Amino acid sequence: MDAPSQSPGPASSTSSGHSSGPEIDARPVLEAPDIARVVTRIAHEIVERAKGAHDVVLLGIPTRGVFLAQRLAAKLEEITSRAIPVGSLDITMYRDDLRLGPARTLARTEIPTAGIEGRLVILVDDVLFSGRTIRAALDALNDIGRPRAVQLAVLVDRGHRELPIRADYVGKNLPTSLRETVKVQFTELDGRDSVLLGVRPTSPRGGAEGERADAGQ
């Protein structure tokens, strides 16, 4: 994913294009059954495209990308009857906006024991927005090893790309305006599964509150 700063807590922004402030008219566009179906579909697509997923490694981008990666790994194991290596990839120090905001808390990078050399690494994030988070993830991955290929799986693609990055597996394409917000919730952190589409309040200056905080993530 992409998102502004990643901080713990149910109301935190953990993927590009998430809201960091109040929202109005937030409405669910995906509920728990929809997310479950999306995970199942993406897992089957991975098995088909990766010819059995025998060399697949899933790396989730904290925070909610890790939960999505774990769910995909469980579903892939169910389909293939093999354990699929899954880990996490912290991209904090590789972001291109570190100087623009307060210090960020480092998340965890956990690479499966077998490593990533010569493997098909699938980066997993909850929301794809500008593409800058994924660019940072590719830089972080480059410092760890050399996979044979890298793919990207996301729960939601909300558009507004600033870099030439495209997801290989998409749960839902969700056209949005820049004023709209996309918030993913997972039971592991938020107590429920949902994707919420909201609108930021308009500031006295005429722009959306938090607009610059979300831009370029």
C-alpha positions as CSV (number, residue, x, y, z in Angstrom):
1,M,0.0,0.0,0.0
2,D,-0.2,3.5,-0.3
3,A,-1.0,5.7,2.6
4,P,0.1,8.5,4.8
5,S,1.8,7.9,8.0
6,Q,1.5,4.5,9.7
7,S,0.7,4.6,13.3
8,P,-1.1,2.1,15.5
9,G,-4.7,2.2,16.5
10,P,-8.1,1.7,14.9
11,A,-8.3,5.3,13.6
12,S,-4.8,5.4,12.2
13,S,-4.0,5.9,8.5
14,T,-2.1,2.9,7.2
15,S,-2.5,3.0,3.5
16,S,-2.2,5.6,0.8
17,G,-5.4,7.6,0.5
18,H,-6.7,6.8,3.9
19,S,-8.2,9.7,5.9
20,S,-6.3,11.1,8.8
21,G,-9.0,13.4,9.9
22,P,-12.8,13.6,10.3
23,E,-15.0,12.3,7.5
24,I,-18.6,12.9,6.5
25,D,-20.9,10.6,4.7
26,A,-18.6,7.6,5.2
27,R,-20.4,4.5,3.8
28,P,-19.3,0.9,3.4
29,V,-18.4,-0.2,-0.1
30,L,-17.2,-3.7,1.0
31,E,-18.4,-5.6,4.1
32,A,-16.9,-8.7,5.7
33,P,-18.5,-11.3,3.3
34,D,-17.2,-9.2,0.3
35,I,-13.7,-9.1,1.7
36,A,-13.7,-12.8,2.3
37,R,-14.8,-13.4,-1.4
38,V,-12.1,-11.0,-2.6
39,V,-9.4,-12.9,-0.6
40,T,-10.6,-16.2,-2.1
41,R,-10.6,-14.8,-5.6
42,I,-7.2,-13.3,-5.4
43,A,-5.8,-16.5,-3.9
44,H,-7.1,-18.5,-6.9
45,E,-5.7,-15.9,-9.3
46,I,-2.3,-16.3,-7.7
47,V,-2.4,-20.1,-8.0
48,E,-3.4,-19.8,-11.6
49,R,-0.8,-17.2,-12.6
50,A,2.0,-18.6,-10.5
51,K,1.3,-22.1,-11.8
52,G,0.6,-23.6,-8.4
53,A,2.3,-20.9,-6.2
54,H,5.2,-23.3,-5.3
55,D,7.7,-20.5,-5.0
56,V,5.5,-17.6,-3.9
57,V,6.4,-15.5,-0.9
58,L,3.9,-13.0,0.5
59,L,5.2,-9.8,2.1
60,G,2.6,-7.5,3.6
61,I,3.2,-3.8,4.0
62,P,2.4,-2.7,7.5
63,T,-0.1,-2.3,8.9
64,R,-3.2,-3.6,7.3
65,G,-1.3,-5.1,4.3
66,V,0.2,-7.6,6.8
67,F,-3.2,-8.8,7.8
68,L,-4.3,-9.1,4.2
69,A,-1.1,-11.1,3.4
70,Q,-1.8,-13.5,6.3
71,R,-5.3,-14.1,5.1
72,L,-4.1,-14.7,1.6
73,A,-1.5,-17.1,2.8
74,A,-4.1,-19.1,4.8
75,K,-6.4,-19.3,1.7
76,L,-3.5,-20.3,-0.5
77,E,-2.6,-23.1,1.9
78,E,-6.2,-24.2,1.9
79,I,-6.1,-24.3,-1.9
80,T,-2.7,-25.9,-2.5
81,S,-2.3,-27.9,0.7
82,R,1.1,-26.3,1.2
83,A,2.3,-23.7,3.7
84,I,3.0,-20.4,1.9
85,P,5.8,-18.2,3.4
86,V,4.4,-14.9,4.6
87,G,6.1,-11.9,6.2
88,S,6.1,-8.2,6.5
89,L,8.1,-5.4,4.8
90,D,8.5,-2.1,6.6
91,I,9.0,0.8,4.1
92,T,9.2,3.7,6.6
93,M,12.9,4.7,6.0
94,Y,12.4,4.4,2.2
95,R,9.5,6.9,2.0
96,D,10.1,10.0,-0.1
97,D,8.1,12.2,2.3
98,L,10.0,11.7,5.6
99,R,11.0,15.3,5.7
100,L,7.5,16.5,5.3
101,G,6.0,15.3,8.5
102,P,6.8,14.2,12.1
103,A,9.0,11.2,12.9
104,R,7.3,7.9,12.1
105,T,7.4,4.8,14.2
106,L,9.2,1.9,12.5
107,A,7.2,-1.2,11.8
108,R,8.6,-4.7,11.6
109,T,10.2,-6.4,8.6
110,E,10.0,-10.1,8.9
111,I,11.4,-12.2,6.0
112,P,10.5,-15.9,5.9
113,T,13.3,-18.3,6.8
114,A,13.7,-19.4,3.2
115,G,14.3,-15.8,2.1
116,I,13.3,-14.3,-1.2
117,E,16.2,-15.1,-3.5
118,G,14.9,-16.5,-6.8
119,R,11.3,-16.5,-5.5
120,L,8.2,-14.9,-6.7
121,V,7.5,-12.1,-4.1
122,I,4.0,-10.7,-4.0
123,L,3.8,-7.4,-2.1
124,V,0.5,-7.0,-0.4
125,D,-1.2,-3.8,0.6
126,D,-4.7,-2.7,1.4
127,V,-5.1,0.4,-0.8
128,L,-3.2,1.5,-3.9
129,F,-3.2,5.2,-4.5
130,S,-0.3,7.3,-5.8
131,G,2.1,4.4,-6.0
132,R,4.7,6.0,-3.8
133,T,4.4,3.5,-1.0
134,I,4.9,0.6,-3.5
135,R,8.0,2.4,-4.9
136,A,9.4,2.6,-1.4
137,A,8.6,-1.1,-0.9
138,L,10.5,-2.0,-4.1
139,D,13.5,0.0,-2.8
140,A,13.3,-1.8,0.6
141,L,13.0,-5.2,-1.1
142,N,16.1,-4.4,-3.2
143,D,18.2,-4.1,0.0
144,I,17.0,-7.6,1.2
145,G,17.6,-9.8,-1.9
146,R,16.9,-10.5,-5.5
147,P,13.6,-12.3,-6.2
148,R,13.0,-13.7,-9.6
149,A,9.9,-11.5,-10.0
150,V,7.8,-9.1,-7.9
151,Q,4.0,-8.7,-8.1
152,L,1.5,-6.6,-6.3
153,A,-1.8,-7.5,-4.7
154,V,-4.1,-4.9,-3.2
155,L,-7.6,-5.0,-1.7
156,V,-8.6,-1.6,-3.2
157,D,-7.2,0.4,-6.1
158,R,-8.6,3.9,-5.8
159,G,-6.7,5.5,-8.8
160,H,-4.8,8.8,-8.9
161,R,-1.4,7.2,-9.7
162,E,1.6,9.5,-9.6
163,L,4.1,6.7,-10.6
164,P,3.9,4.0,-13.3
165,I,2.8,1.3,-10.9
166,R,0.0,-1.2,-11.5
167,A,-1.4,-4.0,-9.3
168,D,-1.4,-7.5,-10.6
169,Y,-4.2,-8.6,-8.3
170,V,-7.0,-6.1,-7.3
171,G,-9.9,-6.9,-5.0
172,K,-11.9,-3.8,-6.1
173,N,-11.3,-0.9,-8.4
174,L,-12.9,2.1,-6.7
175,P,-12.8,5.3,-8.7
176,T,-12.5,8.2,-6.3
177,S,-12.0,12.0,-6.2
178,L,-9.1,13.4,-4.3
179,R,-11.4,14.7,-1.7
180,E,-12.8,11.3,-1.0
181,T,-11.2,9.0,1.6
182,V,-10.8,5.2,1.6
183,K,-10.5,3.5,5.0
184,V,-9.9,-0.2,5.3
185,Q,-10.8,-2.0,8.6
186,F,-9.7,-5.5,9.5
187,T,-11.0,-7.4,12.5
188,E,-7.4,-8.0,13.8
189,L,-7.0,-4.3,14.4
190,D,-10.3,-2.6,14.1
191,G,-12.8,-5.1,15.4
192,R,-14.6,-5.4,12.0
193,D,-14.0,-6.0,8.3
194,S,-15.0,-3.2,6.0
195,V,-13.9,-0.7,3.4
196,L,-15.4,2.7,4.0
197,L,-15.7,5.5,1.4
198,G,-16.0,9.0,2.9
199,V,-15.5,12.7,2.1
200,R,-13.3,15.1,4.0
201,P,-14.9,18.2,5.4
202,T,-14.0,21.4,3.4
203,S,-11.6,23.7,5.2
204,P,-12.3,27.5,5.6
205,R,-9.7,28.0,2.8
206,G,-11.9,26.0,0.4
207,G,-9.8,22.9,0.2
208,A,-10.4,19.5,1.8
209,E,-8.9,19.2,5.3
210,G,-5.9,16.9,5.3
211,E,-5.6,17.1,1.5
212,R,-1.9,17.6,1.6
213,A,-1.4,14.9,4.2
214,D,-2.8,12.4,1.7
215,A,-1.2,13.7,-1.4
216,G,1.7,11.8,-2.8
217,Q,1.4,8.8,-0.5
